[in-house]
Amino acid sequence: MNESATGSGANIRQINRTDRLKAWSRHHRQLFRSTLSTLLNQPGALLITWLVIGIALSLPILLSLALREISEADTRQVIQPAMSVYLSVPSESETAQALLQRLRASSAVGEVRLITEQAALMEFSSLAGFGDVLNAFSENPLPGIIEVVPRERDGAGIKLLAQQIAGQDGVDQVSFDAAWLERLSAILGILERVLYALGVLFSGAVILIIGNTLRLTIENQRGEIEITKLFGGSDSFVQRPFIYRGFWLGFGGALLAFLIIQSSLLYLSGPVERLAQSYRSNFALETLNFGESIGLFALGALLGILGSWVSVWRYLKQIQPK
């Protein structure tokens, strides 16, 4: 730090880079605390803003979590019908047993169950109205059946597996309706795109909410901003406290979104688990984990900063000292 005397006796102080960095850091720390304190002085308006942002953030996240659980849960095995392989040979024959072993050893097959001709007859005769029909036959007309549950979830992959099984010895016909699975995959794909669109729209809504809130604050402090600029304050210096305001608005909205999401999932988890158990499934809604929670807070803070930056940058250009 150097000092040089001027002719009038005033001292000119040259501030080095270290002092500038310390002053910059100190100013940021002060703004980090003071902007939150200023917002808390108006708890009613702040809570409403946080609540609106929290709802806007929580809705698409709740829908995406539900869609993820539906897509990844093992209930897909419950609603996915088994592939029925009708045998052209007796179920106890060597050809049928060899086919059964090959299917069980296949990596593309999840579960295999053999239904003998007698078991198929008993099951069919138990259905109302079919007992008398079967009594008209002198021998069992039903073939043996191998029920195959594929590991694949893609309709094209299941079709390929069905074609491979149909070419095996001892197979008369393979019955599997993959059209519904393709429709389900298409519906899930559409829902994913709808969720992406909703996420973008709600994120834009958060940015607009924060930008409009800060625009009103800028108008209320227009005189202070003009004086600051008149004394040499740069746009970045004037913009800095509003950036921190946007950060706190976004972060607080994300905190409320976190509470809304967690409480909603906990509230729905009981009925959803009871419904899943009635279908013999262990499907369950899971709350946000640590990484997802941090991501939510980061998203809220980022949207707050982005909304404040866009709004403040636009209006600061219009405010010039007179």
C-alpha positions in Angstrom: 0.0 0.0 0.0 1.5 3.2 -1.1 0.7 6.8 -0.2 1.8 9.9 -2.0 1.4 13.6 -0.9 -0.4 16.0 -3.2 0.1 19.7 -3.5 -3.0 20.4 -1.4 -1.9 18.0 1.4 -4.5 15.3 0.5 -3.4 11.7 0.4 -4.1 9.4 -2.5 -4.3 5.8 -1.4 -3.7 3.0 -3.8 -5.6 -0.1 -2.9 -3.9 -3.3 -3.9 -5.6 -6.5 -5.1 -5.7 -8.2 -1.7 -7.6 -5.3 -0.1 -10.0 -5.2 -3.0 -10.7 -8.9 -2.6 -11.2 -8.5 1.1 -13.6 -5.6 0.6 -15.5 -7.6 -2.1 -15.8 -10.6 0.1 -16.9 -8.5 3.1 -19.6 -6.8 1.0 -20.9 -10.2 -0.2 -21.1 -11.5 3.4 -23.0 -8.4 4.5 -25.4 -8.6 1.7 -26.0 -12.3 2.3 -27.2 -11.5 5.8 -28.8 -8.1 5.3 -31.0 -9.1 2.3 -32.5 -12.0 4.2 -33.1 -9.8 7.2 -34.8 -7.3 5.0 -37.1 -9.9 3.4 -38.0 -11.3 6.9 -39.2 -7.8 7.9 -42.2 -8.4 5.6 -43.1 -12.0 6.6 -46.6 -12.0 5.1 -45.5 -11.0 1.6 -42.4 -13.2 1.8 -44.4 -16.3 2.9 -46.9 -15.8 0.0 -44.1 -15.5 -2.5 -42.3 -18.5 -1.1 -45.6 -20.5 -1.2 -46.3 -19.7 -4.8 -42.7 -20.6 -5.8 -42.9 -23.8 -3.7 -46.1 -24.9 -5.4 -44.7 -24.1 -8.8 -41.6 -26.2 -8.1 -43.4 -29.1 -6.3 -46.1 -30.0 -8.9 -43.8 -31.1 -11.8 -41.4 -32.8 -9.3 -44.3 -34.8 -7.7 -45.5 -35.9 -11.1 -42.0 -36.9 -12.2 -41.4 -38.9 -9.1 -44.7 -40.8 -9.6 -43.8 -41.5 -13.2 -40.4 -42.7 -12.2 -41.8 -45.1 -9.7 -44.3 -46.5 -12.2 -41.6 -46.9 -14.8 -39.0 -48.6 -12.5 -41.1 -50.6 -10.1 -41.5 -54.3 -10.3 -45.3 -53.8 -10.7 -44.5 -53.9 -14.4 -44.2 -57.7 -13.9 -47.6 -57.8 -12.3 -49.4 -56.0 -15.1 -47.3 -57.6 -17.8 -49.0 -60.8 -19.0 -47.0 -64.0 -19.4 -46.2 -65.4 -22.8 -48.2 -68.6 -23.3 -46.3 -71.3 -25.2 -48.7 -74.0 -26.4 -47.0 -77.4 -26.8 -47.5 -79.7 -29.7 -46.2 -82.7 -27.7 -47.2 -84.0 -24.3 -45.9 -82.0 -21.4 -44.1 -85.0 -19.9 -42.2 -85.8 -23.1 -38.5 -85.4 -23.5 -39.0 -82.7 -26.1 -41.2 -80.6 -23.8 -38.8 -81.1 -20.8 -35.8 -80.1 -23.0 -37.7 -77.0 -24.1 -38.5 -76.2 -20.5 -34.8 -76.5 -19.5 -33.7 -74.2 -22.4 -36.2 -71.6 -21.4 -35.1 -71.6 -17.8 -31.5 -71.3 -18.8 -32.2 -68.4 -21.1 -31.0 -65.0 -20.0 -33.9 -63.3 -21.7 -36.5 -65.2 -19.7 -37.4 -64.2 -16.1 -39.8 -66.9 -15.0 -41.0 -70.2 -16.5 -44.0 -72.2 -15.3 -45.3 -75.5 -16.8 -49.0 -76.1 -16.9 -49.7 -79.8 -17.7 -52.7 -80.9 -19.7 -54.4 -82.1 -16.6 -53.8 -78.9 -14.7 -55.1 -76.9 -17.7 -58.2 -79.1 -17.8 -58.9 -78.6 -14.1 -58.4 -74.8 -14.4 -60.6 -74.6 -17.5 -63.4 -76.7 -16.0 -63.5 -74.6 -12.9 -64.7 -71.7 -15.0 -68.4 -71.2 -14.9 -70.2 -72.8 -17.8 -67.3 -74.8 -19.3 -67.6 -78.0 -17.2 -70.4 -79.5 -19.3 -68.6 -78.6 -22.6 -65.5 -80.5 -21.5 -67.6 -83.5 -20.5 -68.6 -83.9 -24.1 -65.0 -84.9 -25.0 -63.8 -88.4 -24.5 -60.3 -87.2 -23.9 -58.5 -84.1 -22.7 -58.5 -81.7 -25.7 -56.2 -79.1 -24.0 -52.5 -79.0 -24.7 -49.7 -78.4 -22.2 -48.7 -74.8 -21.7 -45.5 -73.1 -20.7 -46.0 -69.7 -19.2 -43.0 -67.5 -19.8 -42.4 -64.1 -18.2 -39.7 -62.3 -20.2 -37.1 -60.0 -18.7 -37.5 -57.5 -21.5 -39.8 -54.5 -21.0 -39.6 -53.4 -24.6 -42.3 -54.5 -27.0 -39.9 -55.1 -29.8 -37.6 -57.3 -27.6 -40.6 -59.4 -26.4 -41.7 -59.9 -30.0 -38.3 -61.1 -30.9 -38.3 -63.6 -28.0 -41.7 -64.9 -29.0 -40.4 -65.5 -32.5 -37.4 -67.4 -31.2 -39.5 -69.6 -28.9 -42.0 -70.3 -31.7 -39.2 -71.8 -33.8 -38.3 -74.4 -31.0 -39.2 -78.1 -31.3 -42.4 -79.0 -29.6 -44.0 -75.6 -29.8 -47.3 -75.4 -31.6 -48.1 -71.7 -31.0 -46.9 -68.7 -28.9 -49.6 -66.4 -27.7 -48.7 -62.9 -26.5 -50.4 -59.6 -27.1 -47.6 -57.0 -27.2 -49.8 -54.2 -28.6 -50.9 -53.1 -25.1 -47.3 -53.0 -23.9 -46.3 -50.8 -26.9 -49.2 -48.5 -26.1 -48.2 -48.3 -22.4 -44.6 -47.4 -23.5 -45.9 -44.8 -25.8 -48.1 -43.3 -23.1 -45.2 -43.2 -20.6 -43.1 -41.5 -23.3 -45.8 -38.9 -23.9 -46.1 -38.3 -20.1 -42.4 -37.8 -19.9 -42.5 -35.2 -22.6 -45.5 -33.5 -20.9 -43.5 -33.4 -17.6 -40.5 -31.9 -19.3 -42.8 -29.2 -20.8 -44.4 -28.6 -17.4 -41.0 -28.3 -15.8 -40.0 -25.7 -18.3 -43.2 -23.8 -17.9 -43.2 -23.8 -14.2 -39.5 -22.9 -14.1 -40.4 -19.9 -16.3 -43.2 -19.1 -14.0 -40.8 -19.0 -11.0 -38.5 -16.7 -12.9 -41.4 -14.4 -13.8 -42.6 -14.4 -10.2 -39.2 -13.5 -8.8 -38.6 -10.9 -11.5 -41.9 -9.2 -10.9 -41.3 -9.1 -7.2 -37.9 -7.5 -7.6 -39.2 -5.1 -10.2 -41.5 -3.6 -7.6 -38.6 -3.4 -5.2 -36.5 -1.6 -7.8 -39.3 0.9 -8.4 -39.5 1.6 -4.6 -35.8 2.1 -4.4 -35.4 4.1 -7.7 -34.2 7.2 -5.9 -31.5 5.3 -4.0 -30.3 3.6 -7.2 -30.1 7.0 -9.0 -28.0 8.4 -6.1 -25.7 5.4 -6.1 -25.1 5.6 -9.8 -24.6 9.4 -9.5 -21.7 8.7 -7.1 -20.1 6.2 -9.4 -21.8 3.0 -8.4 -21.6 0.5 -11.2 -24.6 -1.6 -12.5 -23.1 -4.7 -11.0 -22.7 -3.0 -7.6 -26.3 -1.9 -7.7 -27.5 -5.2 -8.9 -25.7 -7.3 -6.2 -28.3 -6.9 -3.4 -31.1 -7.8 -5.7 -29.3 -10.9 -6.8 -29.1 -12.0 -3.2 -32.8 -11.2 -2.8 -33.5 -13.5 -5.7 -31.3 -16.2 -4.2 -33.3 -16.1 -0.9 -36.6 -16.0 -2.7 -35.7 -19.1 -4.8 -34.1 -20.9 -1.9 -37.0 -20.3 0.4 -39.4 -21.4 -2.3 -37.4 -24.6 -2.8 -37.6 -25.2 1.0 -41.3 -25.0 0.9 -41.4 -27.2 -2.2 -39.4 -29.8 -0.3 -41.8 -29.7 2.6 -44.8 -30.0 0.2 -43.3 -32.9 -1.7 -42.2 -34.8 1.4 -45.5 -34.4 3.2 -47.5 -35.3 0.1 -45.5 -38.5 -0.5 -45.8 -39.5 3.2 -49.6 -38.7 3.1 -50.1 -40.9 -0.1 -47.6 -43.7 0.8 -50.1 -45.6 3.0 -53.0 -45.9 0.6 -50.6 -46.5 -2.3 -48.9 -49.4 -0.5 -52.2 -51.0 0.5 -53.4 -50.8 -3.1 -50.1 -52.3 -4.3 -50.4 -55.1 -1.7 -53.8 -56.0 -3.0 -52.1 -56.7 -6.4 -49.3 -58.6 -4.6 -46.7 -55.9 -5.4 -44.2 -54.1 -3.2 -44.7 -50.9 -5.1 -44.1 -47.9 -2.7 -43.7 -44.2 -3.1 -40.2 -43.0 -1.9 -39.5 -39.6 -0.6 -36.7 -37.4 -1.9 -33.2 -38.7 -1.0 -30.3 -36.4 0.0 -29.0 -35.9 -3.5 -32.4 -35.1 -4.9 -33.1 -32.7 -2.0 -29.8 -30.8 -2.6 -30.7 -30.7 -6.3 -34.1 -29.1 -5.5 -32.5 -26.4 -3.3 -29.9 -25.7 -6.0 -32.6 -25.5 -8.7 -34.6 -23.0 -6.6 -31.6 -20.9 -5.8 -30.5 -20.9 -9.5 -33.9 -19.9 -10.7 -34.0 -17.1 -8.1 -30.6 -15.8 -9.3 -31.6 -16.1 -12.9 -34.9 -14.3 -12.4 -33.3 -11.5 -10.4 -30.5 -11.1 -12.9 -32.8 -10.9 -15.9 -35.2 -8.5 -14.2 -32.7 -6.2 -12.5 -30.4 -6.0 -15.5 -33.4 -4.9 -17.7 -34.7 -2.2 -15.4 -31.3 -0.9 -14.2 -30.5 0.1 -17.8 -33.6 2.3 -17.7 -32.6 4.0 -14.4 -30.0 6.7 -15.0 -29.0 9.6 -12.6 -30.5 13.0 -13.6 
